[in-house]
Amino acid sequence: MASSSQDSVRLPPSFEIGSGGTLVAFIDRWIYVLMAALILITVFVGFIPDSFQKVAAVRAGLRPPFPPALHVHAVLMGSWLTLLLAQTTLMATGHRGWHKQLGIVSLALAPAIVVAGVVLVPTMYRPLWTAAQVAPTDTAAIANLTSVSNILLIQIRVGIGFAVLIGLALLARRTNPGLHKRLMILATLLPLPAAIDRIGFLFPSVLPSTLPDSPLASDIYTLLWALPMFAWDLYRLGRLHWAYIIWLGITLPLMIADNVLWNSPWWAAVVPRLMGVT
């Protein structure tokens, strides 16, 4: 998933990788491992407390059991994050051969994640739609349906962006390692609002949220989580790497569309047709 080879740019002698074990050399070697670890830690902090709460609610009979599609999605995403950390660590420690062999797993895992997401979204939506139709005056049911309809905008953005970026990253894995390793990280950042938003719900003073009124905060946090790698690249290369141009070119238009369509009557009317309930 990542390559330790430096991009083909001329750097000042004091910045050469491996010169005297400097801090610069350390960051060059480990920046992608640190980014993978940041993503994994964010997911742990966001999902573990939330999962415990929901499991307790299921056991207390306060909510229905989780559908199998949700378990499949969780296992696939957990496997992807673990694979990302393993792959970046292998490259940082010089095990390129193992990296290439293990990378074959991503060729099957990435499309499985996309397919699981496509299955999961209507699976989660349809019970809420049914509840809202059975009790059309139930304000809580209507609010839940509206919230899920809006969140679908983020899920569509994530699904499209992840699929396109991972596809480009895999195509570039042999011809452009620098693009490959960055796009793998940037693609994995796209689903991260699911964890970041949960952290915001737990610690609103730490990560203020604009939900349910707007996805703006989630969008900003996605960009902020890319900042360590982006800032280091800008410092080391002295220019904007193409990976960020591609990432922003795909992500920003979708973010803008999300904010425009959020809570719009048109989108509320379209979602039931997309989910196959009307």
N, C-alpha and C positions, 0 to 999 in steps of 0.2 A: 504493500500500500504506500510505502514511502521510500524514497531513495536518499542516501546520505551524500551522493555526489553533488558537488557545488555547481550552481549554474555557471554557464560559460561567460563570465564577465570578468574584467580585469579589476582586481581589488588592490588597495594600498598594501604594501608589504606587511605593515603592522597588523593587518586583518587576516593574513593567511591562516587557513584552518590548520590546526595542529602545531602552530608555532609556540612552543614553550608551555603548552597546557593553559593558555590564558582563559579568562572568562569568556571572551569572544569565541574562542574555539569550543568551549563547553556548550555555550548556547547554540552555536551552529550545529553541534552534534545532537543536542537533546531538545531543541525547540519543538519538534513534531511530537516527541514523546510527551512533553509537557502539555501540548495542546490536546493530545488524546486523553491524558490524565485529567485535564480540566473538564473536558466533556463528560468523562465517566463520573467524576466527583459530583458534577452538577446534576447528573441523572440520579445518583444515589441520594443526594440531599433533597431533591425534589420528589422522588417517587417513593422512597422507603417509608417516610412518615405517612404520606398519603395512602399508600397501599395498606399499611397497618390499620389505619382508620376505616378504610373501606371493607377490609376483611372482617373487622370487628362488627361493622354494620350488617354485613351479610350474615354473620353468625347470630346476631341479635334479631334477625328477621326484618331489619329496617330497609333493606334493599335486596333486589334479586341477585342470585349468584352471577359471577362473571361468565360471559359466553366463551366457549372454546376458542373462538377467533381472537379474543383478547389475550388469552394465554399464549397462543401461537405468535401473535405480534410481539408480545413481551419477550419471549424466548429468542425470536429472530433478532430483535433490536439489541438485546443483551449480548447475543453472540457477535453481532456486528461491532459493537463498542469494544468488546474483549479482543476481537480480531484486530481492530485498529490499533489498540494499545500494544498488542503482541507484535504486529508488523513494524510499527515505528521503533519499538525497542530492538527488534532484530537488526534493523538497519543501523541504528545508533551504536550497536555493539559489534557491527561488522559481519553479521551472519547473512550475507546477501543470498546465498543459496537456499537457506531455510526460508527466507522471505519470499523468494520466487515460488517455492513449492507450496507454502501455506497460502500464497496469494490466489491459488486456483480456487480456494474455497469462496472467495469474494465473487467469482464469476457466477456461482449458483446462489449465494446468499443475497446479493443485491436485488436481483429480480424477484426472489421469494419475498423480500421485505415489501416491495412495491405491490405485489399481488395480495399479500396479507392485508396491507392497508386498504386496498380497494374492496376487499371482502369485509373488513372490520367496520368501515364507515356506515354502510347501510344497516349492518347488524346492530350497531349502537343506536341508529336513528329511528328505526321502525318501531321499537317498543314505545319510544317517546311520542311518536306520531299517533300511535294507537291510543295511548293514554289521553292525549289532547283531544282526540275525536270522541272518545267515550265520555269525557267530562269537559266539554267545551267552555264551561264557565270556571274551571279550575285554574286560577291565575298562576299557581306554581307549575302546573303542567305546561301551560302556554309559555311561561318564562323559560323553562327547561328546553322546550322545543326551539324557541327563538335563539337561545344561547348556542345550542348544538348546530343550528343552521348557520350561525355566524362563524363558529369554530371550523365548520366545513371549508370556509374560504382559506383558512390557514392550512388545513389538511390538503387541500387541492394544490396550494402553492408548494407545500413541502413535497408532495408526491411528484409533481412535475419537475421541480428544481432538483430533487435528489436523483431522480432517474436520469435526467439530462447530464448533470454534472458527473455522476458516477460513470455513465457511459463514456463521456469525454475523457475522464481520468483513466479508465481502463484502456481506451484506444491509445492513449499517450504513454502507457507504462513502459514501452520499450524505446520509443523515439524521443520522448521528452520527459525525463524523470522529474525535473523541477516542476513542470506543470502537473504531472501525475500526483505527486505527493501533496501539493497544496490543494488540488481539487478534491482529493479524498477527505481531507480535513474540512474544507469549506462545505462540501456536500453534507457531511455529518453534523455540521452546525445547524443546518436548516430545521431538523425536527426538534431542536433543543428548546424552543419556547414551551413545549409540553412540560418540561421539567422546570424551566425558569419561572413559568407562571405559578406552578405549585409552590415554589420557594416564596414567591411574592405573596401568595395567600397565607402562608405560614408566618412570614416575616415582612409584613407590609411596610414597616419603617425602613427596612434594608433595601427592598426592591419594590418601590411603589408601582402599582399596576393601573392601567387605564381600562382593563376589562371590568364589566361587560360592555362598556360604552364604545370602546375603540380598541383595535389591536396595536395601536401606535407604540406603546411601551414594549410589547413583545418584539416588535420589529427593531426597535432601538437596541434592545438587549442582544438580539441576534448579531447585530453589527458590532456591538461592544465586545462580545465574546471572541470575535475574530481579531480584535485589536492587538493582542500580544504578537501573534504571528505576522500580521500586517505591518506593525511598527518595526519589528526586527528586520523584515524583508526590505522595508523602505530605507532603513539605516544601512543595511549591508550592501544592497544593490544600488542605492542611490536613485532608484526609479520605481515606478509602479509595475509590479509583475503582472503579466498577462492573466494569470489565474484570477486575480481580483477583478480585473476588467470583465472577464467572462462571468464571474460569480455575480457581480453587481448588475451586469447587463441582463442576466436572467432573473435575479431576485428582486431588484428595485421595481420594475414594472408590475410584478405580481404583488408586491407589497402595496403599491399605490392602488392597484385594482381592489385589493382587500379593503383598504380604508374607504374607498369610494362606495363599495357595495355593502359594507357593514351596516346592518339594520335597515337596509333599503327594502321597500315593499316589493320591488321587482325580484330581488334575490329571494325573498321569503316565498314568492310564488313559484320560483324556478326550482327550488330545492326539492319539494315533494316529487316533482317529475323526474329529477335526477336520481332520486332514491327509489323510484319505481313504486310509489305508494298511491299515485293518482294517474 
